[in-house]
Amino acid sequence: MAHWRYLTVCICLLSSWSLLLAEPPHRHRILVAQYQGPGGNRLIEISPEGKVTWEHTPPSICVMFQVLPRQHLLYAYGGKPTGVREIDRKQNVVWDHISQSPQVMAGERLPNGNTLLAEQGPSRVVEVDPKGALVSSRDVPSREQAFHRQLRLVHKLANGNVLAAVEAEGAIRERCGRVIKCFRTKSGQTRAMC
C-alpha cells in the first residue's frame, strides 16, 4: 500500500514539474524612480521588453513612490518646492501637499486617506489629512545635521507606531511619540522586522 502512495506522489510531482516547465516566464511591467542619470529625475514604467512605456517628471528630486488604487501614484519630491503629490495615469495632479520644511523625501498614503510625510530639517514624521491639515507630528532624532540624509522612508504600523529610516545613520527607528526601538546590525546594515 505504501508503495502505491509513493508512486502516486512521484507521478503527481513529475506531472506538476512538466507543467511548470511548459509555462512561459512571467512578464510584468515595472515602475522605477530614476534619481538623476539620463533623462534626469523621473518616474518611468518599463515594459517586459525593456522599453519605456510611460514617464512622469516630478517638480524636483524623487526617490520613492507608492502605487495607489485606480492607477494613481503618490510620490515625494524633495527640492524647491518640496512635498508629496498624487497623480493619475494621465499625469493630472489629484492631490498635492507642499511642505514648509527644507526637504521631503518620502510619503505614504494611509488606509484612512491621510498621508505621512518624512520631513527633513528638522527630522520629523508628519501626518496630514486629505485637505492638507496637520493631524500629528513626531520628531525623529538624528545625529545628521545636513537635512538631505536624515529621513528616507516612513511607514505607519497597525498599532499606530511609525517606522522611520534614518539614512545617514543606517538606522530604522520605531516611534510612538518617543523612540522605542532602533534596528541596526553589528556590521552597520539595518534590518527591520515587522
C-alpha positions in Angstrom: 0.0 0.0 0.0 2.8 2.4 0.9 4.4 1.6 -2.5 1.3 2.8 -4.3 1.2 6.1 -2.3 4.9 6.7 -3.1 4.3 6.0 -6.8 1.2 8.3 -6.8 3.2 11.1 -5.2 6.0 10.7 -7.7 3.6 10.8 -10.7 2.0 14.0 -9.3 5.3 15.6 -8.8 6.5 14.7 -12.3 3.3 16.0 -13.9 3.5 19.2 -11.9 7.1 19.7 -12.8 6.3 19.2 -16.5 3.5 21.8 -16.2 5.9 24.3 -14.6 8.5 23.7 -17.4 5.8 24.3 -20.1 4.6 27.6 -18.6 6.0 30.7 -20.2 8.0 33.0 -18.0 6.1 35.7 -16.1 6.2 39.1 -17.9 5.5 42.2 -15.9 5.9 45.9 -16.3 8.0 47.7 -13.6 7.9 51.2 -12.3 11.1 52.9 -11.3 12.0 56.1 -9.6 15.1 57.3 -11.5 17.3 59.6 -9.5 19.3 61.7 -11.9 21.0 59.9 -14.7 20.0 60.1 -18.4 16.6 61.8 -18.6 17.0 63.4 -15.2 14.8 62.7 -12.2 11.7 60.9 -13.4 9.3 58.0 -12.7 9.4 55.5 -15.6 7.4 52.4 -16.4 9.4 49.8 -18.3 7.8 47.0 -20.4 8.9 43.3 -20.3 10.8 44.1 -23.5 12.8 46.9 -21.7 11.1 49.8 -23.4 9.9 52.9 -21.5 6.1 52.9 -21.9 5.2 55.8 -19.5 7.1 58.5 -17.8 6.5 61.4 -15.4 8.8 64.2 -14.5 8.3 65.4 -10.9 8.9 69.0 -9.9 12.2 68.1 -8.2 14.2 65.1 -6.8 12.1 61.9 -6.4 13.4 58.7 -4.8 10.2 56.9 -3.8 6.7 56.3 -4.8 3.6 54.3 -3.8 1.2 52.8 -6.2 -2.4 53.6 -5.2 -5.8 52.2 -6.4 -7.1 53.3 -9.8 -3.6 53.5 -11.3 -2.7 56.6 -9.2 0.8 57.2 -7.9 1.9 59.0 -4.7 5.4 60.3 -4.6 7.6 62.6 -2.5 9.6 65.3 -4.2 12.5 67.0 -2.4 13.6 70.2 -3.8 12.1 73.7 -4.2 9.2 73.2 -3.9 9.1 70.1 -1.7 6.2 67.9 -0.7 4.1 64.9 -1.6 1.9 64.6 -4.7 -0.7 62.2 -6.1 -1.1 61.9 -9.9 -3.3 59.8 -12.1 -2.2 57.8 -15.2 -2.7 60.8 -17.4 -0.4 62.8 -15.1 -3.1 65.0 -13.7 -2.3 66.2 -10.2 -5.0 64.7 -8.0 -3.6 65.9 -4.6 -0.5 67.9 -3.7 0.8 68.9 -0.3 3.7 71.4 -0.3 5.7 71.3 2.9 7.4 74.2 4.6 10.4 72.0 5.6 13.6 72.2 3.6 13.0 68.7 2.1 10.5 65.8 1.9 11.9 62.6 0.5 9.2 60.0 1.4 5.5 59.7 1.9 2.8 57.1 2.5 -0.9 57.2 1.9 -2.7 55.6 4.8 -5.9 53.5 4.7 -7.9 56.3 6.3 -6.9 58.7 3.4 -4.4 60.6 5.4 -0.8 60.9 4.2 2.5 60.5 6.1 5.4 62.8 5.1 9.1 62.3 6.0 10.2 65.9 6.6 13.9 66.8 6.9 15.4 69.7 8.7 14.2 69.2 11.4 13.8 65.4 11.0 10.1 64.5 11.7 7.2 62.4 10.5 4.1 64.5 9.8 0.6 63.2 9.1 -1.8 65.4 7.1 -5.5 64.8 6.2 -6.8 64.9 2.6 -7.2 68.7 2.9 -3.6 69.1 4.0 -4.4 69.9 7.6 -1.9 68.7 10.2 -3.1 65.6 12.1 0.1 64.8 14.0 3.8 65.4 14.1 6.6 63.2 15.6 10.2 64.2 15.9 12.7 61.6 14.8 16.1 62.1 16.4 19.0 62.2 14.0 22.7 63.0 14.6 22.9 64.1 11.0 22.9 67.9 10.8 22.6 68.2 7.0 18.9 67.6 6.2 19.4 65.7 2.9 20.3 62.4 4.5 18.0 62.4 7.6 14.8 60.5 6.7 14.4 58.3 3.6 11.3 56.2 4.3 8.3 56.1 6.7 5.7 53.5 7.3 2.8 53.5 9.8 2.2 50.2 11.6 -1.2 48.8 12.5 -0.6 49.7 16.2 -0.2 53.4 15.2 3.6 53.5 15.7 5.7 54.8 12.8 8.9 53.2 11.3 11.3 55.9 10.1 14.5 55.1 8.2 17.4 57.5 9.1 19.7 57.2 6.1 22.9 58.8 7.4 22.9 56.6 10.5 21.8 53.4 8.8 19.0 53.0 11.3 15.3 52.5 11.5 13.5 54.0 14.4 10.1 53.0 15.6 8.2 55.9 17.1 5.1 56.2 19.3 5.8 59.8 20.5 9.2 58.6 21.7 11.8 56.2 20.2 11.0 52.7 21.4 13.2 50.6 19.1 16.2 51.2 16.9 17.2 48.4 14.4 20.8 48.1 13.4 23.2 45.1 12.9 26.8 44.9 14.1 28.0 45.2 10.5 26.2 48.5 10.2 23.5 47.1 7.9 20.0 48.0 9.1 17.4 45.3 9.4 13.8 45.8 10.3 11.3 43.0 11.0 7.6 43.8 11.3 
